[in-house]
Amino acid sequence: NKLQEGSVSTVMASYWGSSQYTKWGNKIKEKKDKEKEGALHNPHDRTYLDSDEIFKARAYFSELIQRLGRCIQLRQRVVATAIVYFRRFYSSNSFIEYDPRLIAPTCLYLASKVEECITHASIFEKAMLNIDREWPYNMNTILEGEYQVLEDMDFYLILYHPYRPLVQLLADGHLGDILETAWHLVNDTYCTDIVLLYHPYIIALACILIAGHRQGINIRPWFATLHVDMKEVWVVAEELLDFYTRWAAVDESQLLAIRHKIMEQWRPAAITSK
């Protein structure tokens, strides 16, 4: 099917030359290949949290960004961009060095500007206080944190997300019935490192694969027309399904215990700085 092949080629073309791939994708994948489990976790964090606890902390703060985005009524693309910024930031920085309770709303504020959905920093302050009455920051600290995030990412801010290829691929394959399910699956990939490691169209295809299975639709013949190497598609699908299994076993008490562990590490630093 030439239309489908052309659509996939169009989706792929701009990504390969982007900073998302050349600056970040290669770097992060090389790091993961060398270190395997926990490769995207800062070494300092691994001295007081195990890999599973870091996984839970990163998923928790990704969900916090999604919750904050709903509170402020920001578009999903803004939220998605913010989560990628957040995960990039903590692939090289520690939860101890930079409080994720500040970096999460800061990334969302920055993303709202990059995605042309500009919202005043005071709105983020108000929304965070609605979510957490003990949130110790304000509008000014968000503005100060913004430059730190920008500098850490070398000002490479433009991102490609799986949403556009998802819609395009489903339209080409006349599979609109599974769009809603697949869209929600894509949203959930942002609670994982999948969004740092794989091409957006591979993520879209993996979500289509799972959505088709969940809705009892045989989409394998359609996949065959795409001439896509299915190995990475299956890897992404398995990683997302593994996330669901691991996250289903997490309860609030575990997340509070992890947050307490992180806060315990902040205290000596705070005393020293005085």
N, C-alpha and C positions, 0 to 999 in steps of 0.2 A: 504494500500500500504506500504509494509515493507521498501522499499527503501526510500520512503518519510519520514516515521517515523524515520528511522535510521539517515537520513540527519538532521532532526530537533534535534534529540538527540545529534548528533555530534556537531552541532552549539552551543547547550546549555551548553554542558559539561564543556568546559574550562572556560566559562564566570563565572559560579557560584563560582569557587574557586579563581577567579582573584581579585586583589586589586580594580579593577574598580567596582566590586560588593561589596566585603566585607568591603573595606575602604570607598568608596564614594557612591555607590548605596544605601546602607541601610541608611547611615547618611543623605543623601539628601532627600530620600523619607520620613524618619521619620520627618524631618524638615517641609516638605511640608504638611504632614498629620496633623501636629499640627497647622500650621499657615495658611494653604490654600493659598489664593491669595497673591502673593508677598513674599512667604516664602523663595525663593531663592535670594531675593534682600537684600543687606546689609542695616541694620536699619538706618545707618547714611544717606545713599542716600534717604531713604524714608522721611527724614525731609525736603527736598527741591524739591524732584521730586515725583509725584504720580506714582502708579503702571504702568499706561499706558505709562508714559514718560520713566520709566525705561525699560519697554518692548521694546520701540522704540529705546532707546539708545543701548541696548544689541543686538538687531537685526541689527542696523546700523553698529556696530563694527564687528559683525560676517560677514556682507557683505564686510566690509573693508578688513578683513583677506582673504576672497575669492578673492577679486579684487587684492590684493597684491600677492596672490599665482599665479593668472593668469599672472600677470606682470612678475613674476620671472620664470614662467613656471614650477611650482612645481606640483607633482602628487596630485590628489584629496585627497588621504589618508593623506598626510601631512597637507593639509588645514583642513581636518576634525579633525585631532588630535589637531591642534593649536586652533581651536574653542572650543573644549571641555576643553582644558587647560584654555583658556580665561574665559569661563563661570564658571568653577570651582573657579578660582581665585577671581572673583567678586561675588561669593556666600558668601564669607567671608571677602572681602575687599571692600572699598568704592572707587568710581570714584574720590573722593576728595583726598584720601590718595595716590593713584597711578593713574597717567594720563593714560587713556586707549589708547591714541595716541602712547604711548610708549609700553604699555603692549601688544597691538595687534601684532605689528611686532616682539616683543620679543618672544611671544608664537609661532609664525610661525618659527622663527629662531631655537628655541628649538625643535620644532616638526620635522624640517628638519634633525636634528641630530638623534633624536630618531628613525625616520622612514628611516634612512640610505639614505638620499637624501641631504647630507651635502652641504650647500651653505655658502659662506663667508659672515660675518656680513656686510661688506661694500656694498654688493649687495642689502641687505635689506634697508640700508640707502639711497642708490641711488633710489631705487624703491619708497620708501616713499616720497622722495622729488619730484619725478615725479608726484605722486598723490596729494601731498599737499606741495606747495612751501614754506609755512610758518611753516612746521614741525620743532619744536625747538630742535630736538635731533640729535644724531649721532651714529656711529658704537660703540663707547665706552659705551654710555649709554644703548645700547641694551645688550652689554656684562655684564654690571653691573646689569641690570634688570633681566637677565637670572637667576642669583642665587636667587633673591628674589622669582621668580616664582617657581623654584625648591624647595626652602625651604618651601614655602607656601603649596605645594602639598606633602610634606614629601617624595619627591623623588619617588613617585609612578607615573610612566610615561607610562606604557604599557596599551594600549587601544584595545578594540574590537569594530569594527564598523559594521554597517548593510550591507555593500557592499558585503562581502563574502557570508553571508547567503542568501542575495537577489539573487545573481547569482546561488547559489546552489539550492535554492528552485524553481526558474524559470526553471532551467535545468531539475530537477526532474519532474516538472509538465508539461514539454513541452510547456512552456509559453514564449518562447523567443521573441515573437512579442511585448510584453509589457515591455521588459527590459529597453529600452531607457527612456520611460515615468516614470517607477518606479525608475530608477536611479536618474533622475532629482528631483523626489519627495524626495528621501533620502537626496540629497544635501540640499534641502530646510528645512529639519528637523533641520539642524545645525544653522538655524536662530532662533531656539526656545530652550526651556529647555527640550524638548522631549529626546534629546540625553543624558541628565544627569539622567533621571528618569526611562527609560525603557530598557529592554533587547534588544540587537541589532536585534535578530530574530523577536521580536514582532514589532519593527519599520519596518523591511523589509516586514513583512506580511501586515502591515497597508498600506504601500506604494503600494504593489501588489494589495490590495483590491481597492484602489482609482484608480490605473492605469487601472485595468480591467474595472471598471465602466466607466472611461473616454473613453476607446476604444471600449465600447459596447460588452465586452466579459464576458460571464457568468462564473465566476470562483468559485461560491459557492459550486458546487459539488466537486471541487478539494479541497477546504478548509475543507469539511467534512471528507476527507480521512486523514487529518493531526492529528485529535484528539487534537486540540488546543482549550483552553478556549478562546472564541472570545471576552470576555468582555474587556480585555486590548487592543486587536487589534482595537476594535471600539473606545475606549477612545483615543488612539493615532491618529487614522484617524480623529476623530472629532477635536482634538487639532490642527492638521496640517491644516485642512480646516478653523478653526477659525483664525489661523495665517494669511492665505491668505486674509480673509475678513478684518482683522484689518490692515494688511500691505498695502492693496490696497488703504486704505483711508489716508495713510501717504504721505505728500509731503515734498519737500526739505526745505521749510520755517519752518515747524514744527521741523525737525531735527536740523536746525541751531539754533532755539530758545532753544532747549534742550541743545545743546552744549554750548550756551551762559550761560545758568543757571549753568551748571557744572563749566565753567570757572570763573564765578562770585564767586564761592565757593573757588576756588584755590587762588584768590588774597590775602585775609587776611592771609592765611597760608604762602604765599610767603613773605609777609611783615614781619610777626612775626619771620620767620626764619632768617631774616636779623638782 
